[in-house]
Amino acid sequence: MSKVKALSFVEDNEVDEAKALIDKLFIEITGKPFNYRPTGYWIACKIYVRPDKQGSIITAEVTKTQDELKSVSALVCAIGDDAFQGENLNGTTRFPNGPWCRVGDWITIPRHSSNIVKYRGVAMALIADDKIMGIVEDPADITEYYAGNKV
């Protein structure tokens, strides 16, 4: 098990606590609380960065940064006001079973379906509400996989 604080499977009554933990995390990393509010149907997620592994291979900084942005796991930090609402073109409800995730959930996301930014130096993915692939307890359990080659 990783040392990452698992917040997954956040219930409605736990969202405020999850937001407080996210602010605490951002204060530890940046000296400031999160304070980013996505608009519309966007979801702001802190990209999970695998801990550095001890080894004899020396990696260039650009390679480490590219590896950081390849992650397929992210922590939901904020959800836009219009996320998980509305109707499809045929008039059916877009999310008949409710939101797919909540603030504080660790989620899996497609690598190339988000806008990657650095917010206060922290790697963030801005992703549309319908791109969430799943919720996981521990982001370290998820790694990208290419035709038999684990990344």
N, C-alpha and C positions, 0 to 999 in steps of 0.2 A: 504494500500500500504506500502511496506517496505521502509526502508531508503537506500536501495542499489541503486546505480546509474545505471539506465537501459541504456545499450548501444545497445540493440538488434535492429535487422533489420538494421544493418550497410550497407550503400551503398558503392560502389567502391570508391567514392570521399571522404569518411569518414574514411577509413582504417588508414591513417596516424594519424588522431586525436584520433582514438581508441587506437592505439599503444602508443601514448603519455599519454593518461589517464591510461593505464595499467602500464606504467613505473612509473607514479606518484603514483599509488596505491602501487606498490612494494617498492618504495622509502619510503612511509609512514610506510609500514609494516616491511621492512627489512633494510632500509637505503641504498639500492642499486637498480638500475633499473632492469628490468626483465632479459634481456640478455640471454635467453635460446632459442635455435633454434633447433627444432626437425628435424630429418632427414627423408628422404623418405616420406611415406604417413602418418606419425604420426602427431597428433594434440596435442599440450600442452594446458591443461585447468586448471584454478584455480578452485578447488572444492568449491562450495558454502557451507558455514558453517552457519547454522541457528543461529541467535542471541540467547544468553542464555536467557532462560525464568525465570522470578522470580517465585519462588515456595518454598515449604517447603521440597521437596525431595532432599536429599543430594546424589550426584552422584559421584562415584569414578572417578578419572582422566582417567583410562583406558577405562571406559564406555563412557566418553565424547569424547575421541579420536576415539573409534570405531564408535560412532554416527556421528562424523565429516566425517569419510570416507565412510559412507553409503549414502551420498548425491547423488541424481540423477540429480542435476543441476550443471553446471560449466560454467565459463567464458572462451571463446576461447582467449588465449594469444599469440599463435604462431601456424603457419601451415607449415608443411614440404614442400619442393619444389616439391615433386612428388604427393602430395595430390590432389585428385579430377581429376586425369589424367589417361590415359591409356585405355586399352581395356579388355573386358572380354575374357574368353577362346574361346568363339564362334566368336570373332572378333568385337563385338558391343562395342560402346563407354561406358565406365563405368559410367560416369556422363553426360548423354546427355543434361541435363538442366543446367549444370554448377555446381559450388561448392554448397554444402549443407549449409555452414555457412562461416562466415568471422571472422577475428580477431575483438574482441569487442562484438560478439554475446553471449548472454546467451543461452546455449543449454541444452537439456536433454540427458542423456547418460545412457546406461544399467549399473547397479551396478557392474557386475562381468565380464565386457568385456574390462577393462582398466588396465593398470599398474599404481598402486598408488605409488607415491613417495612424499617425502618432499623435496622441492627445496628452499634453504635458509629459512627453517622452515615453508614453506607454503605448504599446502596439494595440490598436483597436480595430475591430471589424464592424462596419455598419452594414447590416444585412436586412433584407426585406422579410416581413413576417412569415411569408410562405416558403422560405428557404431553410427553416429549421429542420434538421434531419432526425434529431432525437435528443433525449436528456440522459446524461450519465452521472453516476455517483462520483467518479474520480477521473479527471481528464487525462491522467497518466495512463489509463487503461486503453486509450485510443491513440493509434498511430496511423499515418497515411500508408497505403500499401500499393505498390505498382507491380503488376505482373510478376508476382513472386518475390519482389525485392522490397523488403521493409525499409522505410526511410527513417 
